[in-house]
Amino acid sequence: MQSMESHEWSENTEAGKVYYRANHLGQRWTIMTTMEKRDPTWTDLKPVPIPVWRELRDIVWKKYQRKRCPWDRVLELDKIIGD
């Protein structure tokens, strides 16, 4: 049985703070966003912009360096981004 990985981050925009959640299950990534910190309603981000993929890759890379994420995740994201 596979377990789901979840990665979260936020960024400040002109419209306010945007929260991101990326879930990985099997070979699939799902990225969602919300602007609500408490009791959020998550919206699937489709299509996912390349800068968001790059941010996720950076987060996963840092987790890999701390041995909290497998190298395969980094490779998958590199493939998606096209690097």
C-alpha positions as CSV (number, residue, x, y, z in Angstrom):
1,M,0.0,0.0,0.0
2,Q,1.3,3.4,-0.9
3,S,1.1,6.4,1.4
4,M,0.3,9.9,0.3
5,E,3.0,12.6,0.6
6,S,1.9,16.1,1.3
7,H,4.0,19.3,0.9
8,E,2.7,22.8,1.8
9,W,4.0,26.3,1.3
10,S,2.7,29.8,0.9
11,E,3.5,33.0,-0.9
12,N,2.5,36.6,-0.6
13,T,0.9,38.1,-3.7
14,E,-0.8,41.5,-4.4
15,A,-4.2,39.8,-3.7
16,G,-3.0,38.5,-0.4
17,K,-1.4,35.3,0.9
18,V,-1.8,32.2,-1.2
19,Y,-1.4,28.7,0.3
20,Y,-0.4,25.7,-1.7
21,R,-0.7,22.0,-1.0
22,A,0.9,19.4,-3.2
23,N,-0.1,15.7,-2.8
24,H,1.8,12.8,-4.3
25,L,0.2,9.4,-4.6
26,G,1.5,6.7,-6.9
27,Q,3.0,8.5,-9.8
28,R,0.5,11.5,-9.6
29,W,0.8,15.0,-8.2
30,T,-2.2,17.0,-7.3
31,I,-1.6,20.7,-6.5
32,M,-4.3,22.8,-4.7
33,T,-4.5,26.4,-3.6
34,T,-6.5,28.5,-1.1
35,M,-6.4,31.9,0.4
36,E,-8.0,31.0,3.7
37,K,-5.7,30.0,6.5
38,R,-8.5,28.8,8.8
39,D,-11.1,26.3,7.5
40,P,-9.7,26.4,4.0
41,T,-11.6,25.4,0.8
42,W,-8.9,23.9,-1.5
43,T,-9.2,24.4,-5.3
44,D,-7.3,22.2,-7.7
45,L,-4.7,24.1,-9.7
46,K,-5.1,23.1,-13.4
47,P,-3.0,23.6,-15.3
48,V,-0.2,24.0,-12.9
49,P,2.1,27.0,-13.8
50,I,5.8,26.2,-14.2
51,P,6.8,28.6,-11.4
52,V,4.6,26.5,-9.0
53,W,6.3,23.3,-10.1
54,R,9.7,24.9,-9.6
55,E,8.7,26.0,-6.1
56,L,7.5,22.5,-5.3
57,R,10.7,21.0,-6.7
58,D,12.8,23.4,-4.4
59,I,10.8,22.2,-1.4
60,V,11.1,18.6,-2.3
61,W,14.9,19.0,-2.9
62,K,15.3,20.5,0.5
63,K,13.4,17.7,2.1
64,Y,15.5,15.2,0.2
65,Q,18.7,16.8,1.5
66,R,17.3,16.3,5.1
67,K,16.5,12.6,4.1
68,R,12.7,13.3,4.4
69,C,11.9,12.6,0.8
70,P,13.1,10.0,-1.8
71,W,15.3,11.1,-4.7
72,D,12.6,9.8,-7.1
73,R,10.4,12.7,-6.2
74,V,13.1,15.2,-7.3
75,L,13.5,13.3,-10.6
76,E,9.8,13.2,-11.3
77,L,9.5,17.0,-10.8
78,D,12.6,17.6,-13.1
79,K,10.8,15.6,-15.7
80,I,7.5,17.6,-15.3
81,I,9.4,20.9,-15.5
82,G,11.6,19.7,-18.4
83,D,14.9,20.4,-16.7
